[in-house]
Amino acid sequence: MQRCDALARHSELPGGLTRVFLSPEGRAAGDAVLGWMREAGMQARLDAIGNVVGRYEGSRPGLACLMLGSHLDTVRDAGKYDGMLGVVSAIECVDALNSRRRRLPFALEVVGFGDEEGVRFGTTLLGSRAIAGTLDPRILETKDAAGKSIAGALLEFGLNPEQVSQVKRKQSDVLAYAELHIEQGPVLEAEGLPVGVVTAINGFSRLRVALRGEAGHAGTVPMGLRRDALAAAAECILAVEKIAAGHPELVATVGRIEAKPGAINVIPGEVQFTVDVRAPQDPLREQALGEVRTQVAHVARGRKVEARIESLQDFGSSACAPWLMRQLERAVEARGVRLRRLPSGAGHDGMAIKALADIAMLFVRCKGGISHNPAESITQGDAETGAAVLLDFIHEFKPVSA
């Protein structure tokens, strides 16, 4: 808990927490984690995409690893446990093994992924996709709001973008991936449980919608002759909300909108907004995306504006491996906790790592189910239970397939 507090102090936001990919604050947090990893007996380094990686050798050097971890970047005005709890808990587990001088028949690797949230560049899972070998090199050309590309930011950070492809791991080198994470939802708290075992991570798709109408004087253009891009966007956004409300397992969010020219006395001529659609079943998500595209086109025709829709990201739902879930469930029950299985509505690095190895996740209860918010909170007791379950899982881990 002290280490989560310490990481939260590395922030660009005075009095709050904002730490984006390849920022000075990200560097400071990474340096702190590298130090903790080394104190716990690991060899630690920063890889070419900015992931913090620690390795604890097994009974002999060079064995395949059980990979653990989570992310170190945050959303804007974030809480201090989303991502960070999983990294520091994994380090504590390795420290517990090292203090007993215990080596396992496999290696352990702890990864603090550099970019899970995607706040700076509008992309996500960059660090985990690089490790999984699914990162398209062209994505390094993506620019942030200041016009800095990922490749340029890597160079400024002291990393070589030409070496990003070398981050990729072989499947034979990674036995499985397990991540501890706060639930970011209210289920565990409602049922009085400190931890739960994740069954699957919902798939998500992200779109960027651009509407072009015609800017004009706010006082001289009659209402019936306007091609107001912002009014059209408002109608589209309500249509997105209505589509998602039509199915209990579907959610959709418009999280960002920009209107131009952005003057109080000018009719907006251009608008861009994002759409985030999530569902546990890929067909349901794909159906919703089709409906969103249809409704945007319908609104655009009716309001005489041009519409362009760009697909930013698509990740299918990611099921956790049954054989790993069983081992994690035994660790939960060994601690006297009633077993609860639940899906994850939020995305996680495991979605990318699944292309490399089977995945498992352990959720830890958070107060009110609040996340991505300064009010994000967990108790020390729940943190201890989560770390203890993770350590039991590591002790008893058997690298066998289902």
FENBELKA-V824101 format. One record per helix or strand. SS is the DSSP state (@ for helix, = for strand). FROM is the first residue (numbers start at 1). TO is the last residue. If there is no record, write none. Layout:
BEGIN
SS | FROM | TO
SS | FROM | TO
END
This chain:
BEGIN
@ | 2 | 8
@ | 24 | 39
= | 43 | 46
= | 52 | 56
= | 65 | 71
@ | 84 | 99
= | 107 | 113
@ | 126 | 132
@ | 137 | 141
= | 143 | 143
= | 149 | 149
@ | 150 | 156
@ | 161 | 167
@ | 171 | 173
= | 174 | 182
@ | 187 | 190
= | 195 | 201
= | 203 | 212
= | 216 | 217
@ | 223 | 225
@ | 229 | 245
= | 250 | 253
= | 257 | 260
= | 266 | 267
= | 270 | 279
@ | 282 | 303
= | 306 | 315
= | 318 | 319
@ | 322 | 334
= | 341 | 344
@ | 350 | 353
= | 359 | 364
@ | 367 | 369
@ | 380 | 396
END
